[in-house]
């Protein structure tokens, strides 16, 4: 089925460094969402984007809805050990009434 | 956002048996709920959309007779895995509003 291309697949960084990950799609989306998932738990919503060009922050996290509506990025500034986890982008197209398409995930490891 | 609970959080069953997983919306009346499945080291894949008072809508490749969905009220949807096989072992996650997710249910079929 339809899938988002998320990159990078994994990252291993030093505490304090900034992180950037992105998602692209061949289709237009009306909503972009970014989630963090810890082992054995459900995904937790970090940031929701609803308008092309929108730039939204949540603490050290910043995400943008691409102008073309086919991409989005998530930045994490000054990473800390608790940022470790898997980050997923998800998109929703028009008329999909709640159905989300997920990216493959980015596994983030932070070295103290 | 919507607060979602799932029960059980984990379950182990034998091949051939059926298992029921509950998804509850604690603070939101959900006419539509969503069931996802996640295999180890993979992403979430939508299985079906649960519609209150009517039949669920299944994604391509998901057997509706194997994964029975019942959405009898605005706060409860259930997913029953019938005649479970080891390949059904997975992490099942629901969403009550298409944006917020439950904590997931780990199913292991032996």
Backbone of each chain as ProteinMPNN parsed JSONL, in Angstrom:
{"seq_chain_A": "XXXXXXXXXXXXXXXXXXXXXXXXXXXXXXXXXXXXXXXXXXXXXXXXXXXXXXXXXXXXXXXXXXXXXXXXXXXXXXXXXXXXXXXXXXXXXXXXXXXXXXXXXXXXXXXX", "coords_chain_A": {"N_chain_A": [[0.812, -1.2, 0.0], [0.184, 2.38, 0.071], [2.951, 4.347, 1.114], [5.042, 6.236, 3.273], [8.24, 7.714, 2.792], [10.715, 7.637, 5.01], [13.512, 9.15, 6.495], [16.615, 9.637, 8.28], [17.081, 6.033, 8.577], [18.156, 5.233, 10.953], [19.841, 6.764, 13.73], [22.748, 7.685, 15.501], [23.778, 9.565, 17.994], [25.572, 12.148, 19.786], [24.919, 13.242, 23.077], [23.356, 16.39, 23.381], [23.654, 17.173, 20.783], [22.034, 18.323, 17.751], [19.197, 17.023, 15.972], [17.855, 15.841, 12.911], [15.191, 14.718, 10.952], [13.276, 13.371, 8.211], [10.347, 13.123, 6.104], [8.992, 11.961, 3.074], [6.624, 11.95, 0.407], [4.893, 10.584, -2.405], [2.402, 11.386, -2.767], [-0.053, 13.915, -2.033], [-0.591, 15.232, 1.192], [-2.945, 16.155, 3.728], [-2.596, 16.406, 6.364], [0.085, 16.201, 8.627], [1.761, 14.213, 10.93], [3.805, 13.707, 13.786], [5.289, 11.164, 15.688], [6.476, 9.577, 18.715], [7.772, 6.503, 19.734], [8.181, 4.327, 22.371], [9.776, 1.275, 23.451], [7.516, -1.438, 23.448], [5.266, 0.111, 23.828], [2.479, 2.239, 22.875], [2.433, 4.584, 20.107], [3.244, 7.992, 20.766], [1.85, 11.116, 20.331], [3.66, 13.826, 19.067], [3.856, 16.231, 17.548], [1.486, 17.936, 15.573], [0.563, 18.812, 12.301], [-1.232, 20.924, 10.173], [-1.43, 22.568, 7.997], [-0.1, 23.597, 4.893], [3.262, 24.657, 4.831], [3.249, 25.288, 7.486], [4.902, 25.775, 10.554], [5.771, 24.34, 13.504], [6.392, 24.227, 16.992], [7.342, 22.259, 19.825], [8.47, 22.431, 22.726], [11.732, 21.331, 22.676], [11.407, 20.353, 20.191], [10.773, 20.761, 16.736], [8.71, 21.011, 13.94], [7.881, 20.914, 10.464], [5.471, 21.464, 7.914], [5.672, 20.67, 4.676], [5.751, 22.91, 1.857], [4.929, 21.88, -0.582], [3.231, 19.979, 0.268], [3.976, 17.391, 0.31], [5.923, 16.577, 1.96], [7.661, 16.519, 5.144], [9.462, 17.657, 7.991], [11.225, 16.871, 11.041], [12.817, 18.353, 13.711], [15.066, 17.964, 16.405], [16.362, 19.651, 19.032], [19.395, 20.049, 20.895], [19.798, 17.352, 22.035], [18.863, 14.858, 24.459], [19.404, 12.067, 26.707], [16.871, 10.828, 27.163], [15.548, 11.193, 24.816], [15.838, 9.041, 23.275], [14.504, 6.534, 21.17], [11.931, 5.43, 18.862], [11.019, 7.293, 16.113], [8.226, 8.271, 14.306], [6.836, 9.424, 11.278], [3.647, 10.416, 10.081], [1.002, 10.511, 7.748], [-1.995, 12.001, 6.489], [-4.345, 11.818, 3.962], [-6.666, 13.659, 1.84], [-10.108, 13.175, 2.48], [-9.775, 10.776, 3.795], [-10.698, 10.295, 6.254], [-9.489, 9.953, 8.917], [-7.716, 7.802, 8.616], [-4.361, 6.856, 8.807], [-1.187, 6.993, 7.195], [1.901, 5.548, 7.749], [5.376, 6.368, 8.144], [8.537, 4.588, 7.857], [9.951, 4.8, 10.154], [12.392, 6.243, 12.377], [15.122, 5.33, 14.147], [16.426, 6.502, 17.064], [19.37, 6.936, 18.83], [21.032, 8.066, 21.68], [24.051, 9.089, 22.891], [25.312, 9.451, 26.074]], "CA_chain_A": [[0.0, 0.0, 0.0], [0.877, 3.658, 0.062], [3.885, 4.456, 2.217], [5.905, 7.397, 3.317], [9.658, 7.431, 2.868], [11.259, 8.349, 6.146], [14.961, 8.996, 6.62], [17.336, 8.377, 8.097], [16.493, 4.877, 9.229], [18.639, 5.25, 12.334], [20.834, 7.789, 14.047], [23.437, 7.507, 16.775], [24.358, 10.883, 18.179], [26.071, 12.51, 21.105], [24.027, 14.117, 23.837], [23.579, 17.807, 23.121], [23.601, 17.447, 19.348], [20.72, 18.482, 17.138], [18.792, 15.893, 15.131], [16.865, 16.165, 11.901], [14.667, 13.596, 10.19], [12.242, 13.872, 7.316], [9.475, 12.184, 5.408], [8.509, 12.406, 1.78], [5.574, 11.114, -0.172], [4.545, 10.901, -3.779], [1.034, 11.908, -2.712], [-0.295, 15.084, -1.199], [-1.268, 14.986, 2.458], [-3.567, 17.311, 4.369], [-2.145, 16.426, 7.759], [1.31, 15.485, 8.94], [1.89, 13.995, 12.364], [5.058, 13.09, 14.23], [5.109, 10.376, 16.9], [7.615, 8.873, 19.323], [7.343, 5.236, 20.314], [9.129, 3.616, 23.224], [9.57, -0.18, 23.333], [6.363, -2.032, 24.117], [4.212, 1.087, 24.08], [1.887, 2.833, 21.702], [3.054, 5.846, 19.697], [2.782, 9.201, 21.445], [1.851, 12.247, 19.409], [4.575, 14.908, 19.426], [3.47, 17.458, 16.855], [0.518, 17.784, 14.488], [0.638, 19.906, 11.33], [-2.472, 20.871, 9.404], [-1.455, 23.516, 6.89], [1.154, 23.666, 4.147], [4.125, 25.737, 5.281], [3.16, 25.466, 8.936], [6.072, 25.44, 11.366], [5.263, 24.233, 14.866], [7.361, 23.762, 17.989], [6.878, 21.661, 21.074], [9.714, 22.349, 23.496], [12.937, 21.255, 21.827], [11.023, 19.768, 18.904], [10.191, 21.643, 15.728], [8.333, 20.28, 12.733], [7.301, 21.748, 9.41], [4.635, 20.885, 6.862], [6.251, 21.196, 3.452], [4.914, 23.729, 0.979], [4.344, 21.029, -1.628], [2.334, 19.055, 0.987], [4.451, 16.038, 0.106], [7.04, 16.285, 2.844], [7.681, 17.145, 6.453], [10.659, 17.324, 8.758], [11.213, 17.036, 12.495], [14.116, 18.652, 14.308], [15.178, 17.911, 17.858], [17.555, 20.412, 19.404], [20.053, 19.736, 22.17], [19.264, 16.037, 22.415], [19.152, 14.315, 25.789], [19.239, 10.602, 26.671], [15.47, 10.379, 27.116], [15.039, 11.315, 23.441], [16.001, 7.73, 22.647], [13.246, 5.882, 20.807], [11.661, 5.39, 17.43], [10.179, 8.41, 15.69], [7.464, 7.98, 13.096], [5.965, 10.415, 10.665], [2.397, 9.843, 9.58], [0.266, 11.478, 6.945], [-3.403, 11.724, 6.193], [-4.77, 12.493, 2.756], [-8.029, 14.193, 1.876], [-11.169, 12.176, 2.401], [-9.411, 9.492, 4.406], [-11.428, 10.235, 7.525], [-8.791, 9.429, 10.071], [-6.707, 6.792, 8.308], [-3.006, 7.374, 8.735], [-0.118, 6.232, 6.564], [3.089, 5.755, 8.57], [6.717, 6.155, 7.636], [9.182, 3.37, 8.35], [10.5, 5.068, 11.47], [13.798, 6.592, 12.581], [15.559, 4.916, 15.486], [17.387, 7.464, 17.581], [20.135, 6.57, 20.021], [21.779, 9.213, 22.181], [25.152, 8.702, 23.766], [25.493, 10.479, 27.122]], "C_chain_A": [[0.853, 1.261, 0.0], [1.776, 3.778, 1.284], [4.676, 5.751, 2.117], [7.351, 6.941, 3.388], [10.264, 8.293, 3.962], [12.752, 8.09, 6.219], [15.492, 9.973, 7.664], [16.637, 7.237, 8.832], [16.913, 4.825, 10.691], [19.69, 6.331, 12.488], [21.435, 7.488, 15.408], [24.212, 8.795, 17.007], [24.832, 11.073, 19.61], [25.051, 13.419, 21.79], [24.378, 15.58, 23.57], [23.523, 18.176, 21.643], [22.156, 17.649, 18.889], [20.47, 17.324, 16.175], [17.773, 16.378, 14.106], [16.46, 14.909, 11.151], [13.533, 14.094, 9.31], [11.464, 12.75, 6.661], [9.047, 12.796, 4.087], [7.486, 11.427, 1.249], [5.364, 11.512, -1.618], [3.137, 11.496, -3.852], [0.962, 13.123, -1.807], [-1.008, 14.656, 0.072], [-1.85, 16.281, 3.013], [-3.13, 17.475, 5.81], [-0.855, 15.643, 7.871], [1.407, 15.392, 10.464], [3.239, 13.363, 12.657], [4.838, 12.428, 15.592], [6.458, 9.86, 17.412], [7.071, 7.606, 19.967], [8.474, 4.627, 21.122], [8.82, 2.126, 23.142], [8.359, -0.661, 24.115], [5.226, -1.083, 24.403], [3.623, 1.593, 22.765], [2.588, 4.128, 21.335], [2.411, 7.027, 20.401], [2.922, 10.375, 20.488], [2.75, 13.363, 19.934], [4.094, 16.235, 18.855], [2.496, 17.094, 15.745], [0.562, 19.033, 13.609], [-0.549, 19.802, 10.386], [-2.493, 21.76, 8.172], [-0.09, 23.571, 6.226], [1.951, 24.884, 4.595], [4.152, 25.926, 6.788], [4.425, 24.979, 9.627], [5.633, 25.462, 12.814], [6.331, 23.682, 15.795], [6.651, 23.194, 19.203], [8.125, 21.429, 21.924], [10.919, 22.369, 22.583], [12.633, 20.684, 20.439], [10.394, 20.827, 18.005], [9.888, 20.816, 14.498], [7.726, 21.242, 11.736], [6.545, 20.901, 8.402], [5.135, 21.5, 5.564], [5.257, 21.926, 2.568], [4.221, 22.887, -0.091], [3.309, 20.063, -1.068], [2.744, 17.599, 0.799], [5.623, 15.697, 1.021], [6.912, 17.033, 4.169], [8.993, 16.791, 7.132], [10.418, 17.56, 10.243], [12.64, 17.297, 12.954], [14.022, 18.524, 15.822], [16.466, 18.647, 18.218], [18.081, 19.95, 20.754], [19.564, 18.416, 22.753], [19.732, 15.609, 23.808], [18.883, 12.811, 25.76], [17.797, 10.124, 26.569], [14.831, 10.588, 25.744], [15.141, 9.986, 22.698], [14.637, 7.109, 22.363], [13.116, 5.828, 19.301], [10.677, 6.506, 17.098], [9.516, 8.054, 14.356], [6.795, 9.25, 12.59], [4.712, 9.684, 10.204], [1.652, 10.929, 8.817], [-1.155, 11.025, 6.703], [-3.79, 12.517, 4.954], [-6.191, 12.993, 2.875], [-9.019, 13.051, 1.772], [-10.853, 10.855, 3.046], [-9.959, 9.336, 5.802], [-10.68, 9.52, 8.638], [-7.723, 8.404, 9.785], [-5.342, 7.446, 8.162], [-2.089, 6.415, 7.981], [1.157, 6.57, 7.331], [4.374, 5.586, 7.77], [7.345, 4.942, 8.313], [9.811, 3.557, 9.723], [11.983, 5.413, 11.434], [14.16, 6.229, 14.008], [16.664, 5.851, 15.942], [18.055, 6.917, 18.84], [20.99, 7.761, 20.407], [22.827, 8.734, 23.169], [25.387, 9.79, 24.795], [26.911, 11.054, 27.11]], "O_chain_A": [[2.081, 1.203, -0.063], [1.397, 3.353, 2.376], [4.935, 6.274, 1.033], [7.653, 5.902, 3.976], [10.317, 9.518, 3.851], [13.209, 6.963, 6.031], [14.887, 11.017, 7.905], [15.713, 7.463, 9.612], [16.137, 4.427, 11.559], [20.333, 6.754, 11.527], [20.738, 7.091, 16.342], [25.181, 9.083, 16.305], [24.537, 10.28, 20.504], [24.409, 14.252, 21.15], [25.55, 15.954, 23.537], [23.364, 19.345, 21.292], [21.203, 17.213, 19.536], [21.403, 16.728, 15.637], [16.931, 17.225, 14.406], [17.319, 14.119, 10.759], [12.9, 15.106, 9.611], [11.874, 11.589, 6.668], [8.776, 13.993, 3.997], [7.481, 10.245, 1.593], [5.63, 12.65, -2.004], [2.738, 12.042, -4.881], [1.805, 13.325, -0.933], [-1.915, 13.823, 0.038], [-1.309, 17.365, 2.791], [-3.275, 18.545, 6.401], [-0.71, 14.566, 7.292], [1.167, 16.364, 11.181], [3.749, 12.573, 11.862], [4.288, 13.028, 16.515], [7.427, 9.725, 16.664], [6.049, 7.629, 20.653], [9.582, 4.437, 20.621], [7.699, 1.753, 22.794], [8.194, -0.336, 25.291], [4.306, -1.427, 25.145], [4.195, 1.399, 21.692], [3.272, 4.714, 22.174], [1.198, 7.063, 20.608], [3.985, 10.595, 19.908], [2.628, 13.791, 21.081], [3.945, 17.225, 19.572], [2.656, 16.081, 15.065], [0.593, 20.159, 14.106], [-0.842, 18.728, 9.86], [-3.444, 21.726, 7.391], [0.942, 23.589, 6.896], [1.417, 25.986, 4.723], [4.998, 26.654, 7.307], [4.946, 23.907, 9.32], [5.17, 26.491, 13.306], [7.083, 22.779, 15.427], [5.537, 23.584, 19.554], [8.753, 20.373, 21.853], [11.11, 23.307, 21.809], [13.534, 20.557, 19.611], [9.603, 21.662, 18.444], [10.711, 20.011, 14.063], [7.135, 22.255, 12.109], [6.934, 19.777, 8.085], [5.036, 22.711, 5.369], [4.072, 21.596, 2.537], [3.076, 23.148, -0.458], [2.594, 19.404, -1.823], [1.972, 16.684, 1.087], [6.245, 14.646, 0.871], [6.18, 18.015, 4.3], [9.567, 15.735, 6.868], [9.545, 18.329, 10.644], [13.557, 16.546, 12.621], [13.033, 18.923, 16.437], [17.542, 18.284, 17.743], [17.327, 19.522, 21.629], [18.985, 18.382, 23.838], [20.826, 15.948, 24.259], [18.192, 12.333, 24.86], [17.537, 9.099, 25.938], [13.683, 10.195, 25.536], [14.586, 9.835, 21.609], [13.734, 7.15, 23.198], [14.053, 6.134, 18.563], [9.631, 6.636, 17.734], [10.169, 7.599, 13.416], [6.261, 10.043, 13.365], [4.733, 8.475, 9.97], [1.671, 12.102, 9.189], [-1.468, 9.835, 6.712], [-3.592, 13.731, 4.894], [-6.849, 12.778, 3.893], [-8.788, 12.076, 1.056], [-11.597, 9.891, 2.863], [-9.7, 8.33, 6.461], [-11.202, 8.577, 9.232], [-6.883, 8.153, 10.649], [-5.192, 8.459, 7.479], [-2.197, 5.195, 8.11], [1.462, 7.744, 7.541], [4.451, 4.775, 6.847], [6.763, 4.348, 9.221], [10.165, 2.58, 10.383], [12.728, 4.939, 10.576], [13.581, 6.751, 14.961], [17.702, 5.975, 15.292], [17.389, 6.493, 19.785], [21.604, 8.394, 19.548], [22.52, 8.061, 24.152], [25.636, 10.939, 24.43], [27.231, 11.923, 27.92]]}, "seq_chain_B": "XXXXXXXXXXXXXXXXXXXXXXXXXXXXXXXXXXXXXXXXXXXXXXXXXXXXXXXXXXXXXXXXXXXXXXXXXXXXXXXXXXXXXXXXXXXXXXXXXXXXXXXXXXXXXX", "coords_chain_B": {"N_chain_B": [[-6.014, 15.72, 23.871], [-7.586, 12.629, 22.759], [-8.039, 10.078, 25.187], [-6.958, 6.853, 25.384], [-7.518, 3.445, 26.1], [-6.354, 0.059, 26.305], [-7.077, -3.425, 26.479], [-6.285, -6.821, 26.868], [-2.967, -5.832, 28.043], [-1.014, -7.498, 27.296], [-0.99, -10.786, 25.865], [-0.881, -14.303, 25.799], [-1.479, -17.022, 23.752], [-2.658, -20.241, 22.619], [-2.132, -21.87, 19.466], [-4.857, -21.875, 17.243], [-6.782, -21.055, 18.99], [-9.013, -18.358, 20.027], [-8.706, -14.842, 20.467], [-9.609, -11.946, 22.236], [-9.378, -8.469, 21.966], [-9.665, -5.406, 23.608], [-10.563, -2.017, 22.974], [-10.791, 1.071, 24.364], [-12.305, 4.241, 24.492], [-11.72, 6.787, 26.626], [-12.449, 9.405, 27.126], [-13.825, 10.426, 25.046], [-16.195, 10.367, 22.507], [-16.369, 8.027, 20.182], [-17.188, 7.559, 16.95], [-15.852, 6.327, 15.042], [-13.203, 4.059, 15.043], [-9.802, 2.916, 14.909], [-7.815, 0.188, 13.931], [-4.553, -0.966, 14.208], [-1.62, -2.798, 13.228], [1.537, -3.936, 14.284], [4.512, -5.315, 13.435], [7.573, -6.732, 14.747], [10.212, -4.366, 14.762], [9.122, -2.975, 12.667], [6.907, -0.682, 10.946], [3.73, 0.876, 11.784], [0.783, -0.594, 10.548], [-2.273, -0.033, 9.059], [-5.106, -1.939, 9.821], [-7.911, -2.074, 9.878], [-10.911, -0.103, 9.808], [-13.065, 0.735, 12.302], [-16.491, 0.994, 12.656], [-19.013, 2.513, 14.448], [-21.896, 0.786, 15.169], [-22.102, -0.306, 12.657], [-20.712, -2.273, 9.935], [-17.213, -3.087, 9.956], [-14.53, -1.599, 8.086], [-12.185, -3.077, 6.094], [-8.681, -3.137, 5.417], [-6.872, -3.75, 2.381], [-5.892, -7.085, 1.959], [-6.263, -7.869, 4.565], [-7.89, -10.262, 6.422], [-11.251, -10.378, 6.883], [-12.808, -12.279, 8.133], [-11.149, -13.442, 9.849], [-10.149, -11.528, 11.535], [-12.158, -10.246, 13.581], [-14.21, -7.499, 14.081], [-15.908, -5.528, 16.381], [-17.969, -2.855, 17.092], [-19.685, -1.762, 19.273], [-20.488, 0.325, 20.885], [-20.066, 3.873, 21.532], [-17.738, 4.095, 22.871], [-16.29, 1.772, 22.878], [-14.479, -0.609, 21.129], [-13.904, -3.82, 19.804], [-11.451, -6.222, 18.931], [-11.242, -9.336, 17.613], [-9.143, -11.974, 17.294], [-9.397, -14.698, 15.437], [-9.003, -18.26, 15.501], [-6.17, -18.297, 15.978], [-2.793, -18.032, 14.767], [0.765, -18.657, 14.885], [1.916, -16.708, 13.185], [0.266, -14.58, 13.542], [1.131, -13.328, 15.721], [1.885, -10.319, 17.144], [1.995, -6.723, 17.635], [-0.761, -5.052, 18.584], [-2.518, -2.142, 18.008], [-4.739, 0.468, 18.842], [-6.691, 3.31, 17.76], [-8.708, 5.998, 18.737], [-9.502, 8.349, 17.636], [-8.172, 8.732, 15.391], [-5.789, 9.974, 15.726], [-4.67, 9.94, 18.289], [-3.25, 7.301, 20.147], [-3.776, 4.019, 21.622], [-2.178, 2.123, 24.293], [-1.376, -0.266, 23.249], [-1.464, -3.833, 22.537], [0.226, -6.731, 23.169], [0.361, -9.607, 21.385], [1.038, -12.977, 21.581], [1.311, -15.953, 19.941], [1.448, -19.316, 20.504]], "CA_chain_B": [[-6.371, 14.683, 22.929], [-8.334, 11.477, 23.252], [-7.351, 9.118, 26.049], [-7.33, 5.531, 24.878], [-6.971, 2.316, 26.846], [-6.48, -1.249, 25.669], [-7.001, -4.548, 27.401], [-5.182, -6.777, 27.83], [-1.74, -5.213, 27.535], [-0.331, -8.585, 26.616], [-1.697, -12.061, 25.975], [-0.266, -15.464, 25.154], [-2.5, -18.029, 23.52], [-2.229, -21.381, 21.812], [-2.622, -21.898, 18.094], [-6.208, -22.382, 17.065], [-7.727, -20.393, 19.896], [-9.382, -16.985, 19.67], [-8.328, -13.842, 21.46], [-10.318, -10.686, 22.077], [-8.668, -7.287, 22.452], [-10.589, -4.281, 23.756], [-10.063, -0.659, 22.842], [-11.77, 1.967, 24.971], [-12.098, 5.675, 24.494], [-12.069, 7.164, 27.996], [-12.952, 10.769, 27.259], [-14.155, 10.855, 23.686], [-17.172, 9.47, 21.894], [-15.767, 7.711, 18.897], [-18.005, 6.824, 15.985], [-14.894, 5.571, 14.238], [-11.944, 3.694, 15.686], [-8.869, 2.346, 13.941], [-6.96, -0.885, 14.432], [-3.286, -1.096, 13.519], [-0.791, -3.921, 13.626], [2.946, -3.598, 14.149], [5.438, -6.424, 13.624], [8.851, -6.265, 15.326], [11.1, -3.518, 13.966], [8.424, -2.434, 11.514], [6.021, 0.441, 11.195], [2.322, 0.545, 11.999], [-0.004, -0.774, 9.341], [-3.706, -0.022, 9.345], [-5.808, -3.175, 9.502], [-9.341, -1.864, 9.622], [-11.607, 1.02, 10.421], [-14.224, 0.234, 13.026], [-17.576, 1.967, 12.593], [-20.027, 2.248, 15.464], [-23.21, 0.392, 14.689], [-22.092, -0.884, 11.31], [-19.582, -3.161, 9.679], [-15.894, -2.491, 9.829], [-13.93, -1.529, 6.753], [-10.879, -3.709, 6.2], [-7.686, -2.793, 4.419], [-6.571, -4.83, 1.445], [-5.018, -8.12, 2.485], [-6.644, -8.232, 5.931], [-9.034, -11.159, 6.351], [-12.286, -9.92, 7.798], [-13.348, -13.4, 8.894], [-10.155, -13.827, 10.845], [-10.033, -10.409, 12.475], [-13.525, -9.772, 13.761], [-14.273, -6.218, 14.777], [-17.232, -5.132, 16.85], [-17.948, -1.487, 17.641], [-21.063, -1.748, 19.744], [-20.818, 1.585, 21.543], [-19.192, 4.978, 21.135], [-16.5, 4.083, 23.657], [-15.655, 0.461, 22.902], [-14.339, -1.44, 19.936], [-13.14, -5.026, 20.105], [-10.835, -6.962, 17.827], [-11.075, -10.739, 17.959], [-8.307, -12.751, 16.381], [-9.958, -16.048, 15.485], [-8.11, -19.338, 15.073], [-4.864, -17.623, 15.918], [-1.61, -18.779, 14.359], [1.984, -17.932, 15.299], [2.18, -15.529, 12.353], [-0.573, -13.481, 14.021], [1.837, -12.694, 16.84], [2.183, -8.939, 16.742], [1.582, -5.663, 18.56], [-1.99, -4.501, 18.04], [-2.698, -0.803, 18.582], [-5.95, 1.106, 18.34], [-6.821, 4.757, 17.884], [-10.12, 6.352, 18.825], [-9.818, 9.576, 16.909], [-7.293, 8.812, 14.233], [-4.606, 10.782, 16.009], [-4.105, 9.467, 19.544], [-3.234, 5.849, 20.156], [-3.744, 3.297, 22.871], [-0.856, 1.623, 24.678], [-1.052, -1.468, 22.499], [-1.613, -5.184, 23.091], [1.192, -7.668, 22.599], [-0.2, -10.951, 21.232], [1.98, -14.036, 21.242], [0.61, -17.209, 19.684], [2.433, -20.402, 20.586]], "C_chain_B": [[-7.08, 13.526, 23.581], [-7.461, 10.566, 24.106], [-7.876, 7.735, 25.71], [-6.721, 4.444, 25.758], [-7.18, 1.031, 26.053], [-6.341, -2.332, 26.729], [-7.124, -5.844, 26.63], [-3.972, -6.051, 27.247], [-0.87, -6.267, 26.857], [-1.121, -9.872, 26.826], [-0.912, -13.118, 25.214], [-1.358, -16.498, 24.962], [-1.938, -19.141, 22.642], [-2.818, -21.284, 20.419], [-4.015, -22.492, 18.037], [-7.239, -21.744, 17.978], [-8.01, -18.973, 19.405], [-9.047, -16.044, 20.818], [-9.067, -12.543, 21.176], [-9.516, -9.557, 22.709], [-9.66, -6.129, 22.489], [-9.867, -2.951, 23.603], [-11.14, 0.275, 23.376], [-11.341, 3.423, 24.851], [-12.604, 6.204, 25.831], [-12.692, 8.556, 28.095], [-13.482, 11.315, 25.94], [-15.142, 9.857, 23.122], [-16.754, 9.241, 20.445], [-16.719, 6.925, 18.009], [-17.114, 5.964, 15.1], [-13.65, 5.294, 15.064], [-11.085, 2.964, 14.664], [-7.994, 1.294, 14.624], [-5.726, -1.011, 13.546], [-2.556, -2.326, 14.045], [0.654, -3.529, 13.378], [3.791, -4.835, 14.442], [6.765, -5.872, 14.123], [9.692, -5.5, 14.314], [10.44, -3.001, 12.684], [7.507, -1.285, 11.927], [4.603, -0.05, 11.469], [1.618, 0.434, 10.658], [-1.475, -0.828, 9.733], [-4.334, -1.34, 8.912], [-7.24, -2.887, 9.067], [-9.827, -0.621, 10.339], [-12.898, 0.49, 11.018], [-15.299, 1.313, 13.081], [-18.681, 1.588, 13.578], [-21.364, 1.927, 14.834], [-23.25, -0.161, 13.286], [-20.826, -1.714, 11.118], [-18.273, -2.393, 9.577], [-15.441, -2.493, 8.377], [-12.504, -2.038, 6.854], [-9.951, -3.244, 5.09], [-7.397, -4.021, 3.545], [-5.59, -5.804, 2.077], [-5.334, -8.54, 3.909], [-7.928, -9.046, 5.877], [-10.098, -10.769, 7.368], [-12.873, -11.055, 8.626], [-12.376, -13.86, 9.976], [-10.032, -12.757, 11.942], [-11.417, -9.753, 12.6], [-13.528, -8.494, 14.597], [-15.714, -5.909, 15.125], [-17.132, -3.775, 17.527], [-19.357, -1.192, 18.125], [-21.461, -0.445, 20.43], [-19.81, 2.651, 21.13], [-17.878, 4.994, 21.904], [-15.772, 2.744, 23.622], [-15.658, -0.19, 21.535], [-13.523, -2.67, 20.341], [-12.632, -5.653, 18.821], [-10.638, -8.385, 18.309], [-10.262, -11.426, 16.881], [-8.78, -14.201, 16.486], [-8.957, -17.057, 14.949], [-6.684, -18.806, 14.897], [-3.741, -18.574, 15.526], [-0.378, -18.001, 14.787], [2.264, -16.687, 14.471], [1.288, -14.343, 12.698], [0.06, -12.772, 15.21], [2.297, -11.31, 16.398], [1.775, -7.995, 17.864], [0.376, -4.987, 17.922], [-2.304, -3.189, 18.775], [-3.962, -0.187, 17.993], [-5.856, 2.626, 18.513], [-8.303, 5.1, 17.87], [-10.484, 7.594, 18.026], [-8.912, 9.767, 15.702], [-6.01, 9.566, 14.488], [-3.894, 10.308, 17.274], [-4.291, 7.959, 19.644], [-3.286, 5.275, 21.563], [-2.345, 2.768, 23.142], [-0.456, 0.339, 23.976], [-1.282, -2.747, 23.278], [-0.641, -6.107, 22.382], [0.567, -9.057, 22.572], [0.906, -11.901, 20.82], [1.208, -15.335, 21.109], [1.645, -18.332, 19.646], [1.947, -21.657, 19.857]], "O_chain_B": [[-7.167, 13.445, 24.806], [-6.298, 10.317, 23.787], [-9.08, 7.483, 25.746], [-5.545, 4.514, 26.116], [-8.088, 0.943, 25.226], [-5.615, -2.193, 27.714], [-8.016, -5.955, 25.789], [-3.972, -5.696, 26.068], [-0.089, -5.958, 25.958], [-1.825, -10.032, 27.824], [-0.359, -12.866, 24.143], [-2.085, -16.819, 25.902], [-0.89, -18.997, 22.013], [-3.876, -20.685, 20.22], [-4.311, -23.487, 18.699], [-8.441, -21.885, 17.754], [-7.348, -18.461, 18.503], [-9.102, -16.42, 21.989], [-9.145, -12.093, 20.033], [-9.038, -9.671, 23.837], [-10.4, -5.898, 21.532], [-8.727, -2.782, 24.038], [-12.271, 0.267, 22.891], [-10.185, 3.778, 25.077], [-13.791, 6.083, 26.135], [-13.395, 8.847, 29.063], [-13.573, 12.528, 25.751], [-14.954, 8.646, 23.242], [-16.787, 10.147, 19.611], [-17.019, 5.763, 18.283], [-17.569, 4.997, 14.49], [-13.109, 6.194, 15.707], [-11.596, 2.454, 13.667], [-7.506, 1.489, 15.737], [-5.819, -1.142, 12.325], [-2.829, -2.822, 15.138], [0.966, -2.87, 12.386], [3.787, -5.343, 15.563], [7.057, -4.689, 13.947], [9.862, -5.924, 13.17], [11.128, -2.634, 11.731], [7.363, -0.974, 13.109], [4.321, -1.246, 11.393], [1.823, 1.246, 9.756], [-1.866, -1.578, 10.628], [-4.127, -1.803, 7.791], [-7.715, -3.38, 8.044], [-9.246, -0.161, 11.322], [-13.715, -0.123, 10.331], [-15.028, 2.434, 13.512], [-19.211, 0.478, 13.537], [-21.898, 2.714, 14.053], [-24.328, -0.458, 12.771], [-19.993, -1.835, 12.016], [-18.23, -1.23, 9.174], [-15.91, -3.283, 7.559], [-11.7, -1.495, 7.612], [-10.383, -2.99, 3.965], [-7.649, -5.162, 3.933], [-4.583, -5.399, 2.658], [-4.726, -9.483, 4.416], [-8.939, -8.582, 5.351], [-9.863, -10.826, 8.575], [-13.387, -10.814, 9.718], [-12.752, -14.58, 10.901], [-9.835, -13.067, 13.117], [-11.781, -8.852, 11.844], [-12.929, -8.428, 15.671], [-16.615, -6.009, 14.292], [-16.313, -3.574, 18.423], [-20.118, -0.472, 17.479], [-22.649, -0.145, 20.544], [-18.822, 2.356, 20.458], [-17.001, 5.812, 21.624], [-14.737, 2.593, 24.272], [-16.692, -0.305, 20.877], [-12.576, -2.571, 21.12], [-13.287, -5.62, 17.779], [-9.947, -8.619, 19.3], [-10.643, -11.454, 15.711], [-8.581, -14.85, 17.513], [-8.164, -16.753, 14.058], [-6.098, -18.865, 13.816], [-3.734, -19.749, 15.896], [-0.466, -16.797, 15.029], [2.794, -15.707, 14.994], [1.511, -13.233, 12.215], [-0.428, -11.731, 15.651], [3.007, -11.161, 15.404], [1.275, -8.422, 18.905], [0.484, -4.415, 16.838], [-2.346, -3.145, 20.004], [-4.222, -0.305, 16.796], [-5.059, 3.139, 19.298], [-9.064, 4.548, 17.074], [-11.661, 7.85, 17.774], [-8.895, 10.828, 15.079], [-5.221, 9.779, 13.568], [-2.665, 10.277, 17.326], [-5.334, 7.414, 19.281], [-2.911, 5.918, 22.544], [-1.437, 2.939, 22.329], [0.688, -0.1, 24.095], [-1.295, -2.752, 24.509], [-0.675, -6.251, 21.16], [0.275, -9.625, 23.624], [1.617, -11.667, 19.843], [0.533, -15.767, 22.043], [2.59, -18.298, 18.859], [2.652, -22.665, 19.827]]}, "name": "protein", "num_of_chains": 2, "seq": "XXXXXXXXXXXXXXXXXXXXXXXXXXXXXXXXXXXXXXXXXXXXXXXXXXXXXXXXXXXXXXXXXXXXXXXXXXXXXXXXXXXXXXXXXXXXXXXXXXXXXXXXXXXXXXXXXXXXXXXXXXXXXXXXXXXXXXXXXXXXXXXXXXXXXXXXXXXXXXXXXXXXXXXXXXXXXXXXXXXXXXXXXXXXXXXXXXXXXXXXXXXXXXXXXXXXXXXXXXXXXX"}
